[in-house]
Amino acid sequence: MEPSRRELLLVSEELGEAEVAALKFLSREHIPLRKLEAIQKAQDFFDVLQEKGMIEGENRFFLMELLCRIRRIDLLESMLHTTRQNVERELQIPGRAKVSAYRYLLFQLSEDITEDDLRSFKFLLGEELPKCRLIPKTTMLDIFIEMEKKGILGEDNLSTLKKLCAEINISLLKTIEEYELKFGEEKMFVAEEEGGSTAGCEAPARCLESCVALDSPARQHQPSELESYKMSSRPCGVCLILNNHSFAKARERVPELRAMRDRNGTDVDAEALKRVFKGFHFTIAEYRDLTAEEIRKTVNIYRCEDHKDKDCFVCCILSHGKKGVIYGVDGQEVSIQELTTSFTGKNCCSLAGKPKVFFVQACQGDAYLEGVNIDTDSGEPDASVETDARFQLECIPAEADFLLGMATLQDYVSYRSTSEGTWYIQALCRHLENSSPLGQDILTILTAVNEEVSRRTCKPNSKQMPQPTFTLRKKLVFSVD
């Protein structure tokens, strides 16, 4: 039964100005822009819907859908005599939803944007949009409309919006990426149903149908093959190697570091890393014997670089260290978290949504990890190794797409052969070279590295256990093709 004029009047009296603006925005695919811009009140909006036949007969569901989208469930129940559950159930029917997934995505983003975010959007779009459209009362929905008018936003043109979100609020970017992932899955599903053709498919609507119910089981992801990060760009990215060998400056300038040795064998590690990542189509950038301040400046150079045509960033740090820090060759400390945080979406927007990988060969303390004798661990102690201690804090950003591979557990030493390199880096390079061509992802490879390194022994019963930490959302497979 279609809503009566009286019911429409009662609904209109309950809607505020912001809610009317939201209804107009969600209806942009169905009502001409000229008519929408002339609407000031909810009654005017309903009049236009009636003129278009949008709330009559079979189309009466459109109003229910709109109220569900803006979360006015009370009006659904009291005025239109239905429930949220009923509306959400109908939205699971293919073709039932009239609000496109793209339009609903923008509305969701507008709901999540803070006042500070809104001011940032206005500032960054100051050269793109008319100044008269960036006044204080302009809402995020208004900005989306202006971006669409200027041709810098559309269903197939989200790049500018993604770049802005990466710079302003990374959680907004994640919402867009989830939409893109779901849209792609729905598109593939429709293509299979139609014999491989995507022509005329209604993927946007179906995407929305499957995720509209914010709290319903229908929104939960079904088990599926985990997606892989794109790693096909050539070059794939930059592999930055910070290789500290000589610590003479530290011994001279810091009295308590007089026992700090040069890191003989580190060049063997650096060569192995260069060989491996060159094979993965990375541009190699090696820097030797940097002070703490030079490390910061070098990292800042690559933070400011434009990585938009790259798929990944890798940073390998070879140095002395202690808990949560590495040492410059001058004996000054650099926080590992400071280095990793330089590449968050906020600080390096061209890497937002892309994997950022850090391998740190350094001690994280001066304690020795004792082994437990078991039948399969029969290696002889290796007397030709040194430690990278100077005699896991929260090193990884609380953000997606990071991997931090530490040579050792927090508080413990790691070992380096003066002639063959470190246990960790050599095992890492060997497994990357052998397993990546087979399609194994980095986490599987790092598990194998843990197994190999943990079996080695130095001195009477001293061990080492690497520790990977990650916030990756997809499989990361380094390509050799």
Phi and psi in degrees as a GROMACS rama.xvg file:
@    title "Ramachandran Plot"
@    xaxis  label "Phi"
@    yaxis  label "Psi"
@TYPE xy
-76.1268  151.219  GLU-2
-64.6269  139.303  PRO-3
-78.2761  167.129  SER-4
-59.8121  -37.2184  ARG-5
-65.2712  -43.3538  ARG-6
-63.7906  -39.9441  GLU-7
-64.2083  -39.1885  LEU-8
-62.6539  -44.6925  LEU-9
-63.2049  -40.1901  LEU-10
-64.3937  -44.948  VAL-11
-61.7692  -35.1541  SER-12
-68.7114  -18.8554  GLU-13
-92.9995  -11.074  GLU-14
-92.6831  132.872  LEU-15
-85.9896  175.408  GLY-16
-61.0826  -43.9058  GLU-17
-65.3561  -35.4686  ALA-18
-70.6443  -36.5832  GLU-19
-64.1119  -41.6491  VAL-20
-61.1679  -38.9158  ALA-21
-65.4355  -42.4758  ALA-22
-61.5489  -42.4528  LEU-23
-62.9037  -42.8683  LYS-24
-63.4787  -43.2364  PHE-25
-69.1618  -15.5317  LEU-26
-101.219  9.0138  SER-27
-62.1542  -26.0359  ARG-28
-77.2045  -10.5531  GLU-29
-115.928  -18.6847  HIS-30
-125.355  131.948  ILE-31
-55.2287  142.367  PRO-32
-57.1223  -38.5005  LEU-33
-59.4517  -42.4145  ARG-34
-69.2405  -40.0726  LYS-35
-63.6525  -41.1022  LEU-36
-67.1093  -23.8738  GLU-37
-81.9592  -14.278  ALA-38
-77.4593  128.958  ILE-39
-116.616  -30.164  GLN-40
-121.994  159.205  LYS-41
-61.0596  -36.4455  ALA-42
-60.6834  -40.8487  GLN-43
-63.1348  -38.7641  ASP-44
-63.0912  -44.6397  PHE-45
-66.5098  -33.8627  PHE-46
-61.4941  -42.8537  ASP-47
-65.43  -41.8073  VAL-48
-60.1601  -39.8409  LEU-49
-67.1725  -39.7971  GLN-50
-59.3687  -36.9872  GLU-51
-84.7455  -1.7802  LYS-52
69.9475  27.5672  GLY-53
-88.7894  -8.22146  MET-54
-132.173  33.2857  ILE-55
-125.289  150.123  GLU-56
56.1507  -128.947  GLY-57
-67.5889  -19.9267  GLU-58
-82.253  -3.27624  ASN-59
-60.6276  -20.1053  ARG-60
-67.2124  -22.9521  PHE-61
-59.3631  -41.7182  PHE-62
-65.4858  -40.6073  LEU-63
-61.0917  -42.998  MET-64
-60.4461  -44.9521  GLU-65
-60.7915  -44.8783  LEU-66
-65.8348  -34.05  LEU-67
-66.9969  -40.3023  CYS-68
-61.9403  -40.9695  ARG-69
-90.469  7.7743  ILE-70
65.4137  35.1093  ARG-71
-96.6319  66.4861  ARG-72
-67.1834  -29.551  ILE-73
-61.32  -38.2006  ASP-74
-72.5145  -34.1738  LEU-75
-57.1596  -45.3047  LEU-76
-79.2252  -44.423  GLU-77
-82.4518  -32.884  SER-78
-102.282  -38.2773  MET-79
-105.691  0.19455  LEU-80
57.2653  44.2578  HIS-81
-140.853  178.965  THR-82
-122.659  161.556  THR-83
-58.666  -41.7093  ARG-84
-60.8868  -40.1357  GLN-85
-64.0804  -42.2491  ASN-86
-65.2071  -45.9795  VAL-87
-63.0765  -35.0462  GLU-88
-65.1199  -40.9952  ARG-89
-68.52  -31.3555  GLU-90
-68.7407  -14.1575  LEU-91
-76.8282  -13.5914  GLN-92
-76.5096  124.608  ILE-93
-53.0556  131.465  PRO-94
83.1597  -3.44488  GLY-95
-75.0582  -39.531  ARG-96
-68.9872  136.997  ALA-97
-104.975  -23.0382  LYS-98
-83.2876  125.071  VAL-99
-69.4912  154.865  SER-100
-60.7148  -38.9033  ALA-101
-61.2427  -45.9257  TYR-102
-65.6678  -39.7373  ARG-103
-69.879  -34.0643  TYR-104
-57.4945  -48.3407  LEU-105
-62.0677  -40.458  LEU-106
-62.5663  -43.4624  PHE-107
-60.684  -42.5344  GLN-108
-60.9873  -42.3155  LEU-109
-62.701  -32.7102  SER-110
-71.7337  -27.9202  GLU-111
-92.0528  -10.2573  ASP-112
-80.8825  131.01  ILE-113
-84.8323  171.56  THR-114
-62.0809  -39.4628  GLU-115
-64.8755  -41.1935  ASP-116
-60.2049  -43.8343  ASP-117
-61.0093  -43.0783  LEU-118
-63.1205  -36.9761  ARG-119
-66.6008  -41.6882  SER-120
-59.3091  -46.4251  PHE-121
-60.8917  -41.5612  LYS-122
-65.4816  -47.5744  PHE-123
-70.2439  -23.1732  LEU-124
-96.3127  11.8395  LEU-125
-59.5139  -28.8835  GLY-126
-90.2915  -15.1494  GLU-127
-95.73  -36.5565  GLU-128
-112.014  153.689  LEU-129
-58.6662  139.129  PRO-130
-59.4757  -32.8151  LYS-131
-67.0719  -16.7035  CYS-132
-93.2862  -0.532201  ARG-133
-114.513  28.9559  LEU-134
-74.6578  165.138  ILE-135
-53.6667  -36.6302  PRO-136
-79.459  -5.3192  LYS-137
-66.1044  129.785  THR-138
-94.6383  172.519  THR-139
-67.2723  -33.9998  MET-140
-63.4835  -38.5887  LEU-141
-61.0222  -41.745  ASP-142
-64.9253  -42.4596  ILE-143
-58.9284  -41.6889  PHE-144
-63.2252  -43.8281  ILE-145
-65.5156  -37.244  GLU-146
-63.9769  -38.7926  MET-147
-64.9754  -41.0503  GLU-148
-62.2419  -36.4801  LYS-149
-81.7524  -4.50601  LYS-150
77.9654  17.1814  GLY-151
-105.728  11.9978  ILE-152
-151.996  135.253  LEU-153
-172.086  173.22  GLY-154
-57.4608  -35.5496  GLU-155
-108.153  21.1318  ASP-156
-143.187  73.8967  ASN-157
-104.297  3.20404  LEU-158
-62.5974  -44.1157  SER-159
-64.0109  -42.891  THR-160
-63.4356  -40.4554  LEU-161
-64.7117  -40.3865  LYS-162
-63.6799  -42.6485  LYS-163
-64.3226  -44.4341  LEU-164
-64.1437  -37.6029  CYS-165
-62.7037  -32.7283  ALA-166
-83.6353  -30.1817  GLU-167
-97.4066  -46.9747  ILE-168
-157.108  105.824  ASN-169
-62.704  -26.2766  ILE-170
-65.9244  -30.2895  SER-171
-67.1  -39.6716  LEU-172
-62.0822  -39.3769  LEU-173
-63.4562  -36.1805  LYS-174
-61.8469  -42.3599  THR-175
-65.1013  -43.2328  ILE-176
-64.4935  -37.0761  GLU-177
-63.7035  -40.3664  GLU-178
-62.0998  -45.4009  TYR-179
-63.7767  -39.8544  GLU-180
-63.3419  -46.059  LEU-181
-66.3726  -39.414  LYS-182
-61.3891  -43.0992  PHE-183
-63.6461  -41.3702  GLY-184
-63.2893  -43.5707  GLU-185
-65.0379  -37.9356  GLU-186
-63.8868  -43.0912  LYS-187
-64.5965  -38.9957  MET-188
-62.886  -44.6427  PHE-189
-64.5542  -39.5148  VAL-190
-61.0901  -39.5731  ALA-191
-64.3174  -40.3945  GLU-192
-65.0136  -34.0848  GLU-193
-98.1763  21.4197  GLU-194
73.6374  29.9053  GLY-195
96.7081  -2.66817  GLY-196
-103.62  136.122  SER-197
-103.143  8.27849  THR-198
-63.7325  127.834  ALA-199
71.9962  12.9448  GLY-200
-72.747  156.802  CYS-201
-110.707  46.5884  GLU-202
-57.7185  -42.9015  ALA-203
-58.3405  -44.5413  PRO-204
-66.0842  -40.15  ALA-205
-69.5347  -33.9494  ARG-206
-58.6878  -45.7534  CYS-207
-65.3888  -39.203  LEU-208
-59.8687  -35.2129  GLU-209
-82.4869  -14.5478  SER-210
-125.692  6.88609  CYS-211
-65.0819  -37.9409  VAL-212
-78.3541  103.928  ALA-213
-62.5791  -31.8186  LEU-214
-114.223  7.93318  ASP-215
-92.1762  154.133  SER-216
-59.1826  -25.5183  PRO-217
-62.4087  -22.4115  ALA-218
-82.4623  -17.0599  ARG-219
-66.5383  138.695  GLN-220
-68.2889  137.899  HIS-221
-84.0767  150.251  GLN-222
-56.6404  133.245  PRO-223
-155.462  166.926  SER-224
-63.7046  130.338  GLU-225
-66.5969  132.797  LEU-226
-70.6434  154.181  GLU-227
-106.339  148.718  SER-228
-64.556  145.316  TYR-229
-67.0059  127.256  LYS-230
-137.515  38.1563  MET-231
-106.711  -5.17368  SER-232
-66.8477  149.413  SER-233
-130.174  112.439  ARG-234
-69.1689  155.988  PRO-235
-71.3928  -30.6157  CYS-236
169.212  -167.974  GLY-237
-103.297  136.31  VAL-238
-110.714  104.839  CYS-239
-92.0187  123.928  LEU-240
-116.968  117.206  ILE-241
-104.372  105.465  LEU-242
-115.533  102.548  ASN-243
-100.693  119.441  ASN-244
-111.653  -56.0026  HIS-245
-92.7849  122.122  SER-246
-112.669  31.5319  PHE-247
-61.1443  -38.9091  ALA-248
-61.4746  -40.0315  LYS-249
-64.5866  -43.0196  ALA-250
-64.7617  -32.8312  ARG-251
-77.4613  -38.7801  GLU-252
-95.8141  -25.5464  ARG-253
-119.506  104.913  VAL-254
-52.6237  -40.7541  PRO-255
-73.2462  -5.08228  GLU-256
-108.346  19.3388  LEU-257
-64.3784  -21.5864  ARG-258
-88.9427  -0.958377  ALA-259
-71.7037  121.635  MET-260
-88.6666  160.551  ARG-261
-67.9853  152.001  ASP-262
-94.1176  69.1088  ARG-263
-61.28  135.618  ASN-264
101.278  -12.0283  GLY-265
-67.2422  -29.7076  THR-266
-67.2111  -27.6583  ASP-267
-63.7809  -41.9054  VAL-268
-63.3786  -45.8106  ASP-269
-61.1629  -41.811  ALA-270
-64.5951  -39.6452  GLU-271
-64.4414  -43.2344  ALA-272
-63.9332  -42.332  LEU-273
-62.653  -41.9184  LYS-274
-63.1131  -45.7732  ARG-275
-66.3495  -50.0766  VAL-276
-78.1206  -22.1593  PHE-277
-65.0822  -37.7966  LYS-278
-66.8377  -23.0131  GLY-279
-91.3882  12.4521  PHE-280
71.0126  33.6344  HIS-281
-96.7005  148.376  PHE-282
-81.1115  125.211  THR-283
-91.8867  131.874  ILE-284
-132.221  103.034  ALA-285
-105.102  135.855  GLU-286
-127.193  131.847  TYR-287
-110.561  144.725  ARG-288
49.9149  61.428  ASP-289
-96.4971  141.609  LEU-290
-72.7742  172.04  THR-291
-59.0192  -44.2514  ALA-292
-67.7843  -35.6358  GLU-293
-67.5549  -34.1617  GLU-294
-62.056  -47.1185  ILE-295
-60.4446  -45.2874  ARG-296
-64.66  -39.6361  LYS-297
-66.0779  -44.9448  THR-298
-61.4878  -38.4518  VAL-299
-64.8582  -33.52  ASN-300
-58.5973  -45.6621  ILE-301
-80.2891  -23.3069  TYR-302
-64.2236  -39.6194  ARG-303
-83.3175  -9.73533  CYS-304
-70.002  151.089  GLU-305
-85.8154  112.608  ASP-306
-103.743  18.1351  HIS-307
-62.956  -27.2863  LYS-308
-95.3641  10.0751  ASP-309
-111.488  161.715  LYS-310
-106.849  -14.3965  ASP-311
-160.557  159.447  CYS-312
-133.734  133.374  PHE-313
-124.994  135.203  VAL-314
-130.774  122.512  CYS-315
-112.929  124.148  CYS-316
-115.797  120.393  ILE-317
-120.115  106.81  LEU-318
-165.241  177.672  SER-319
-77.5982  158.487  HIS-320
-164.21  176.072  GLY-321
-146.515  -169.109  LYS-322
-54.2987  109.264  LYS-323
80.9886  -0.182162  GLY-324
-138.356  162.322  VAL-325
-120.655  161.824  ILE-326
-104.315  139.126  TYR-327
-76.8253  166.504  GLY-328
-68.7124  -9.72765  VAL-329
-89.6212  3.29852  ASP-330
84.8552  1.14643  GLY-331
-86.6127  151.587  GLN-332
-94.0609  148.288  GLU-333
-129.861  125.013  VAL-334
-67.5315  132.78  SER-335
-63.442  -37.4987  ILE-336
-63.1782  -36.5667  GLN-337
-59.7845  -40.0107  GLU-338
-70.6963  -44.9705  LEU-339
-68.8655  -39.1791  THR-340
-65.4896  -20.4968  THR-341
-59.5201  -20.5037  SER-342
-112.408  20.7653  PHE-343
-67.7872  166.6  THR-344
-58.4419  -34.0249  GLY-345
-70.0233  -38.9615  LYS-346
-89.5631  -21.1833  ASN-347
-145.649  81.4495  CYS-348
-66.3511  -24.9034  CYS-349
-73.1053  -8.90828  SER-350
-105.003  4.15073  LEU-351
-60.1281  132.65  ALA-352
80.3712  -1.52884  GLY-353
-109.937  152.52  LYS-354
-70.2568  133.988  PRO-355
-115.755  116.025  LYS-356
-116.617  128.22  VAL-357
-123.972  128.257  PHE-358
-115.525  122.233  PHE-359
-117.704  111.404  VAL-360
-98.8571  95.4407  GLN-361
-165.435  152.519  ALA-362
-68.3225  157.842  CYS-363
-120.028  21.0817  GLN-364
162.377  -168.951  GLY-365
-122.582  14.2588  ASP-366
-82.7532  151.531  ALA-367
-104.887  130.743  TYR-368
-83.2481  119.912  LEU-369
-84.6587  140.448  GLU-370
-89.2593  163.175  GLY-371
-115.869  124.897  VAL-372
-68.6494  121.738  ASN-373
-132.214  161.565  ILE-374
-58.3706  -35.5595  ASP-375
-86.4096  -1.38798  THR-376
-108.427  90.7291  ASP-377
-120.781  17.2289  SER-378
-69.4248  145.759  GLY-379
-77.0477  146.323  GLU-380
-58.5734  140.933  PRO-381
-103.302  112.886  ASP-382
-87.8171  -3.58177  ALA-383
-97.9639  25.5728  SER-384
-117.666  156.698  VAL-385
-122.29  170.68  GLU-386
-106.106  158.599  THR-387
-100.424  20.9835  ASP-388
-80.1954  162.15  ALA-389
-82.3316  28.0543  ARG-390
-55.6978  -175.776  LEU-393
-76.912  79.4172  GLU-394
-87.2926  -16.6971  CYS-395
-105.495  136.431  ILE-396
-61.9092  149.391  PRO-397
-82.0733  63.9505  ALA-398
-150.376  155.295  GLU-399
-70.2881  159.622  ALA-400
79.5448  23.2947  ASP-401
-110.841  146.872  PHE-402
-135.875  126.723  LEU-403
-120.454  113.93  LEU-404
-102.59  109.12  GLY-405
-96.2779  140.995  MET-406
-66.7921  -24.63  ALA-407
-151.5  165.732  THR-408
-68.9641  157.562  LEU-409
-54.4657  135.156  GLN-410
85.1638  -6.06557  ASP-411
-113.231  161.015  TYR-412
-81.365  162.668  VAL-413
-124.564  163.479  SER-414
-117.101  146.305  TYR-415
-137.898  126.098  ARG-416
-80.4845  132.066  SER-417
-69.0169  -13.1149  THR-418
-116.543  -24.4506  SER-419
-115.675  -0.632639  GLU-420
90.7377  -174.212  GLY-421
-83.5403  152.195  THR-422
-56.1017  -46.2885  TRP-423
-69.3706  -53.404  TYR-424
-64.7287  -39.413  ILE-425
-65.9941  -41.1602  GLN-426
-66.1835  -41.4312  ALA-427
-59.371  -49.6486  LEU-428
-64.098  -40.1833  CYS-429
-62.6583  -45.3721  ARG-430
-72.6623  -34.7092  HIS-431
-61.4831  -45.368  LEU-432
-65.651  -38.5529  GLU-433
-82.782  -33.6832  ASN-434
-101.34  -28.2755  SER-435
-61.0942  -41.2732  SER-436
-61.2788  -19.1284  PRO-437
-88.6041  -0.202197  LEU-438
87.4538  12.2561  GLY-439
-75.1753  140.895  GLN-440
-83.4568  164.952  ASP-441
-63.7555  -34.2076  ILE-442
-70.0172  -35.9233  LEU-443
-64.4663  -41.8175  THR-444
-64.4831  -43.4916  ILE-445
-65.8538  -29.4478  LEU-446
-65.331  -41.0279  THR-447
-66.21  -36.0492  ALA-448
-63.3712  -43.8715  VAL-449
-55.632  -44.3508  ASN-450
-62.6444  -46.5732  GLU-451
-65.3211  -48.7491  GLU-452
-64.6468  -38.3449  VAL-453
-66.3653  -18.3223  SER-454
-85.4219  -12.9029  ARG-455
-82.1716  154.445  ARG-456
-133.167  137.212  THR-457
-129.557  135.505  CYS-458
60.3895  -174.424  LYS-459
-68.1117  99.607  PRO-460
68.3968  29.0148  ASN-461
-96.9687  135.628  SER-462
-123.588  174.328  LYS-463
-142.904  137.879  GLN-464
-130.707  111.487  MET-465
-65.192  163.957  PRO-466
-143.12  103.572  GLN-467
-85.4079  142.196  PRO-468
-130.191  139.301  THR-469
-152.681  156.342  PHE-470
-129.194  31.316  THR-471
-64.2333  143.755  LEU-472
-105.181  -12.1381  ARG-473
-137.878  171.302  LYS-474
-72.6766  138.736  LYS-475
-113.219  112.012  LEU-476
-122.154  119.624  VAL-477
-78.1859  128.849  PHE-478
-95.0306  137.752  SER-479
-105.868  -1.96534  VAL-480
